[in-house]
Amino acid sequence: MKLIKNWTKNYIEAGCDEVGRGCLCGPVVAAAVILRENFEQNLINDSKKLTVKIRNELDTYIKENALEYAIAELPPEFIDKHNILNASIHAMHLAIDQLKTRPELILVDGNRFHPYPFIPHQCIIKGDSKVLSIAAASILAKNYRDRLMIKLHEEFPQYGWNKNFGYATKQHRDALNQYGPTKYHRQSFRLKYD
């Protein structure tokens, strides 16, 4: 199924998505993408449906061909203090803040968002598999976070972050039981698996 390129006819749209909400550790990462009028790419889809190889190729393509993009992250301390939903939305706001072109409409994956000052938004459930700019944002956010978790894996290899990227796999839960949480774990999340 081909993704929708423009949600509206006349507005400059920024697609937003985040990744890492369900992880036990690491930051939550969000991206915002404004596509050019002539942007064409039929392989782009929800990042979860793509292979790593295709996602990496699309990452480069999006960065080179989008009108603009921005990526923001918030650490576990912020997540613990403000909760994961608020942290996810705040990360999207921070990504939008970095755009030099001011969007006229923000398209958000999911059903929750806090209003961004003076710019209307539209929440779209499963937006990353419906709207091109949101799917592009999901790819940039996922690749950025995956690379970061692979780097953090070098510091704490026993948790398997180079494969589970911080999600609660059996290996990750077993390592938490054996070694306890690291400084990268979210203390407000369930970290005991006895």
Secondary structure, 3 states (H helix, E strand, C coil): CCCECCCCCCCCEEEEEEECCCCCECCEEEEEEECCCCCCCCCCCCHHHCCHHHHHHHHHHHHHHCCEEEEEEECHHHHHHHCHHHHHHHHHHHHHHHCCCCCCEEEEECCCCCCECCECEEEECCHHHCEHHHHHHHHHHHHHHHHHHHHHHHHCHHHCHHHHCCCCCHHHHHHHHHHCCCCCECCCCCCCCC
